[in-house]
Amino acid sequence: MKKSYYQPEDLKKFKAITNWSPALGEKFFEYYNSVFAAGALSAREKSLIALAVSHVVQCPYCIDAYTQDGLQRGIEKAEMMEAVHVGAAIKGGATLVHGVQMMGLYDKLSM
């Protein structure tokens, strides 16, 4: 059976990106950790946002990470799925709203 490009065990190796560029890697992780610290939004809320965004950008590593993070924060499966649907609605709406651009161009060019 052929392995897929996505290897779940690679998620555990994420911090190794600092090996080839320590300064930039450390700056990224400093920023990343700052973003996910509790602030105006709780760490729990940020985890749900990250889970939704992970689905929109279709990052299997992020989906794994934020599903696990959500479980550790007590996020229920219904909350997770609702967050995924919010992401899907935004992605779908963003696709459809560009239809207005197409409609306008069609009208202009077909005159």
C-alpha positions in Angstrom: 0.0 0.0 0.0 1.4 3.4 -1.0 2.0 6.0 1.7 0.4 9.4 1.2 2.4 12.6 1.1 1.0 13.5 4.5 2.8 11.7 7.2 1.1 12.2 10.6 4.4 11.5 12.5 5.9 14.6 10.8 3.7 16.9 13.0 5.9 15.8 16.0 9.0 17.0 14.0 7.6 20.6 13.4 10.0 22.2 15.7 12.9 20.8 13.6 12.3 23.6 11.1 14.6 25.7 13.4 17.5 23.4 12.6 18.2 24.9 9.2 17.4 28.4 10.1 17.5 28.9 13.9 17.0 32.7 13.9 13.9 32.6 11.7 12.5 29.5 13.2 12.8 30.9 16.7 11.1 34.1 15.6 8.3 32.2 14.1 7.7 30.1 17.2 7.9 33.1 19.4 5.3 34.8 17.3 3.2 31.6 17.1 3.2 31.1 20.8 2.3 34.8 21.4 -0.6 34.5 19.0 -2.1 31.5 20.8 -1.6 32.9 24.4 -4.8 34.1 26.1 -5.6 37.7 25.3 -8.8 39.3 24.2 -9.8 35.8 23.1 -9.3 32.8 25.3 -6.9 30.0 24.3 -10.0 27.8 23.9 -11.6 30.3 21.4 -8.3 30.5 19.5 -8.1 26.8 19.3 -11.6 26.7 17.7 -10.6 29.4 15.2 -7.4 27.6 14.4 -9.4 24.4 13.8 -11.8 26.1 11.4 -9.0 27.8 9.5 -7.1 24.5 9.4 -10.0 23.1 7.4 -10.3 26.1 5.1 -6.6 26.0 4.2 -6.8 22.2 4.1 -3.7 21.5 6.3 -4.0 17.9 7.7 -1.2 18.6 10.2 -3.1 21.6 11.6 -6.3 19.7 11.7 -4.6 17.0 13.7 -2.9 19.5 16.0 -6.1 21.6 16.7 -8.4 18.6 17.1 -6.0 17.3 19.8 -5.6 20.8 21.3 -9.4 21.2 21.3 -9.9 17.9 23.1 -7.3 18.9 25.7 -9.2 22.1 26.2 -12.6 20.3 26.7 -14.0 21.4 23.3 -16.9 19.1 22.4 -17.3 17.5 19.0 -20.4 19.5 18.2 -18.4 22.7 18.8 -15.6 21.5 16.6 -18.0 20.6 13.8 -19.8 24.0 14.1 -16.4 25.7 13.8 -15.7 23.7 10.7 -19.0 24.7 9.2 -18.3 28.4 10.0 -15.0 28.0 8.0 -16.9 26.2 5.2 -19.5 29.0 5.0 -16.9 31.7 4.8 -14.9 29.8 2.1 -18.1 29.1 0.2 -19.2 32.7 0.5 -15.8 34.0 -0.6 -16.1 31.9 -3.7 -19.6 32.9 -4.5 -19.1 36.7 -3.9 -16.5 36.6 -6.6 -19.4 35.6 -8.9 -20.5 39.3 -8.7 -17.2 40.2 -10.4 -17.9 37.6 -13.1 -21.5 38.8 -13.6 -20.4 42.4 -14.0 -17.6 41.4 -16.5 -20.0 39.2 -18.4 -22.5 42.0 -18.7 -19.9 44.4 -19.9 -18.3 42.1 -22.4 -21.6 40.7 -23.8 -23.0 44.1 -24.7 
